[in-house]
Amino acid sequence: MNPKAVVVYSGGMDSYTVLHHALKQNRQVFAISFNYGQKHSKELIVAAEVCQSLNIPHKVVDITSINSLMAGSSLTGDEAIPEGHYESDNMKSTVVPNRNMVLLSMAIAYAVSLEAGEVYYGAHAGDHHIYPDCRPEFVNAMNAVSKIANYQSVEIVTPFLHSSKGEILAAGIAMKLDYNHTWTCYNGRERACGKCGACHERLEAFAKQGATDPLRYETQ
């Protein structure tokens, strides 16, 4: 049988590409998503639909009970989602305290229970400026801990750690992926807002690839 791998799958375009990358690597994929009280919980619906269509086992873990311990982010609190370029300092309000350490810890536990040797997640270079838990030094440290925290060693795999959003999209286009089956906007409304940092970065990625984003935007 193909090696088992857990994929941290948010439903966004990065994790969507990582999910298919793992499948292309002939991994037996088990997807895991997290409801941490994010305003853009629409991504979880998209993730479930994709996993169902691909017949991939999919767990959605509700960790909203610890939301009060991860407070201070505009993604989960009353503060409005900031608008503007993704790398602007105002986007730091979207940082959820310790999010990836928490999510990766649970994904690693799931991998151990499955006897899977790998956990994939979609950290990439575009996140390095804003999110400390997507930077190479964090990934390397978590990977070292993951290999000694249990009797079974689990490797954290980040295939796009040093790639831009555009390069991730290019990889997805090469795999003929349909990005209509993703959700990126930090606002969970019917259409993507087109104004938040996540939307800006996504639209720029499509523009750099000379491609059209299939999602519908409020700004269109």
C-alpha positions in Angstrom: 0.0 0.0 0.0 1.0 3.6 -0.5 2.6 5.4 2.5 0.0 7.2 4.7 0.2 11.0 5.1 -2.0 13.5 7.0 -2.6 16.7 5.2 -3.6 19.8 7.1 -6.3 21.0 4.8 -7.9 24.4 5.3 -9.8 24.5 2.0 -7.6 27.4 0.7 -5.7 27.3 -2.5 -2.3 26.6 -0.8 -3.5 23.5 1.1 -5.6 22.5 -2.0 -2.4 22.4 -4.0 -0.6 20.6 -1.2 -3.3 18.0 -1.0 -3.0 17.2 -4.7 0.8 17.3 -4.4 0.6 14.6 -1.8 -1.7 12.5 -4.0 0.8 12.9 -6.9 3.5 11.6 -4.5 1.4 8.4 -4.2 0.5 9.1 -0.6 -2.6 7.6 1.0 -4.0 10.9 2.2 -6.0 11.6 5.3 -7.2 15.2 5.4 -7.7 17.1 8.7 -9.3 20.6 9.0 -10.0 22.7 12.0 -12.8 24.9 13.1 -11.1 27.4 15.4 -13.9 30.1 15.2 -12.6 31.7 12.0 -14.9 34.1 10.3 -14.1 32.4 7.0 -15.4 29.1 8.1 -16.8 28.7 4.5 -13.4 27.2 3.7 -14.4 24.2 5.8 -17.4 23.6 3.6 -15.2 23.8 0.5 -12.7 21.4 2.0 -15.4 18.8 2.8 -16.8 19.0 -0.7 -13.3 18.4 -2.2 -12.5 15.5 0.1 -15.9 13.9 -0.7 -15.3 14.2 -4.4 -11.9 12.6 -4.1 -13.0 10.0 -1.7 -10.4 11.1 0.9 -11.0 10.5 4.6 -11.6 13.9 6.2 -11.8 14.9 9.8 -13.1 18.4 10.8 -12.0 19.1 14.4 -13.9 21.6 16.4 -11.5 23.5 18.7 -13.7 26.5 19.2 -13.8 25.7 22.9 -10.2 27.0 23.2 -10.9 30.1 21.1 -10.6 32.3 24.2 -7.0 31.1 24.6 -6.2 32.2 21.0 -7.8 35.6 21.2 -6.6 38.9 19.7 -6.9 38.1 16.0 -9.3 39.8 13.6 -9.9 36.4 12.1 -11.7 35.2 15.2 -12.7 38.4 17.1 -14.9 41.4 16.7 -12.2 43.5 14.9 -12.9 44.1 11.2 -10.8 42.2 8.7 -8.1 44.6 7.4 -8.0 45.6 3.8 -4.9 46.2 1.7 -1.9 44.4 0.5 -1.0 41.1 2.1 2.4 42.2 3.3 1.2 45.4 5.0 1.8 45.6 8.7 -2.0 46.0 9.3 -2.3 42.3 8.3 -0.6 41.3 11.5 -4.0 41.6 13.1 -4.9 38.4 11.3 -2.3 36.4 13.3 -4.0 33.8 15.5 -1.8 33.2 18.5 0.2 29.9 18.3 -2.3 28.6 15.7 0.0 26.4 13.6 1.7 24.9 16.6 -1.7 23.9 18.0 -3.0 22.6 14.7 0.3 20.7 13.8 0.4 19.1 17.2 -3.1 17.6 16.6 -2.2 16.6 13.1 0.9 14.8 14.3 -1.2 13.0 17.0 -3.6 11.9 14.2 -0.6 10.7 12.1 0.7 8.7 15.0 -2.7 7.0 15.5 -2.8 6.2 11.8 0.8 5.0 11.8 1.4 7.7 9.1 4.9 8.9 8.7 4.2 12.4 7.4 2.2 15.5 8.0 1.9 18.0 5.1 1.0 21.6 5.4 1.0 24.6 3.2 3.4 27.1 4.6 4.9 29.3 1.9 7.2 32.2 1.4 4.4 34.7 1.0 3.4 34.1 4.6 6.9 34.6 6.1 6.6 38.4 6.5 3.3 38.3 8.5 3.1 34.8 10.1 6.0 33.6 12.4 4.5 30.1 12.4 5.0 29.8 8.7 8.7 30.7 8.6 11.4 28.1 7.9 12.9 28.3 11.4 9.5 27.4 12.9 8.9 24.5 10.5 12.4 23.2 11.1 12.0 23.4 14.9 8.5 21.7 14.8 9.9 19.0 12.5 12.7 18.2 15.0 10.2 18.0 17.8 7.8 15.9 15.8 10.5 13.3 15.2 11.1 12.8 18.9 7.8 13.5 20.6 6.4 10.0 20.1 7.6 6.5 19.7 6.9 6.9 16.1 8.8 9.6 14.1 6.6 11.9 12.0 8.1 14.2 9.4 6.5 17.6 8.7 6.5 18.1 4.9 6.2 21.6 3.5 6.6 21.3 -0.3 6.1 25.0 -0.9 7.9 26.5 2.1 10.2 28.6 -0.2 7.6 29.2 -2.9 5.5 32.3 -3.6 1.8 32.2 -4.0 2.3 32.5 -7.8 4.7 29.6 -7.8 2.2 27.5 -5.9 -0.5 28.4 -8.4 1.8 27.6 -11.3 2.3 24.1 -9.7 -1.4 23.7 -9.4 -2.0 24.8 -13.0 0.6 22.2 -14.1 -1.5 19.6 -12.2 -4.6 21.0 -14.0 -6.3 21.9 -10.7 -9.6 23.8 -10.6 -9.3 26.6 -8.1 -13.0 27.2 -8.1 -12.9 24.5 -5.4 -11.0 26.7 -2.9 -11.8 29.6 -0.6 -9.2 32.2 0.3 -11.1 35.4 1.4 -10.9 36.1 5.1 -14.5 37.2 5.0 -16.9 34.2 4.8 -19.6 35.9 2.7 -21.2 34.5 -0.5 -18.6 36.1 -2.7 -14.9 36.8 -2.0 -14.5 40.5 -0.9 -11.6 41.2 -3.2 -10.2 43.8 -0.7 -8.6 41.8 2.2 -5.0 40.9 2.1 -5.7 37.3 1.3 -7.8 38.2 -1.7 -5.1 40.7 -2.9 -2.4 38.0 -2.8 -4.6 35.5 -4.6 -5.6 37.9 -7.4 -2.0 38.9 -7.8 -0.9 35.3 -8.1 -3.5 34.7 -10.9 -2.4 37.9 -12.7 1.3 36.9 -12.6 0.4 33.5 -14.2 -1.8 35.2 -16.8 -4.7 33.2 -15.6 -8.3 34.2 -14.5 -9.4 33.4 -11.0 -12.6 31.4 -11.2 -14.1 32.7 -8.0 -16.7 35.4 -7.9 -15.8 38.6 -6.2 -17.9 41.4 -4.7 -15.6 43.9 -6.5 -16.5 42.5 -9.9 
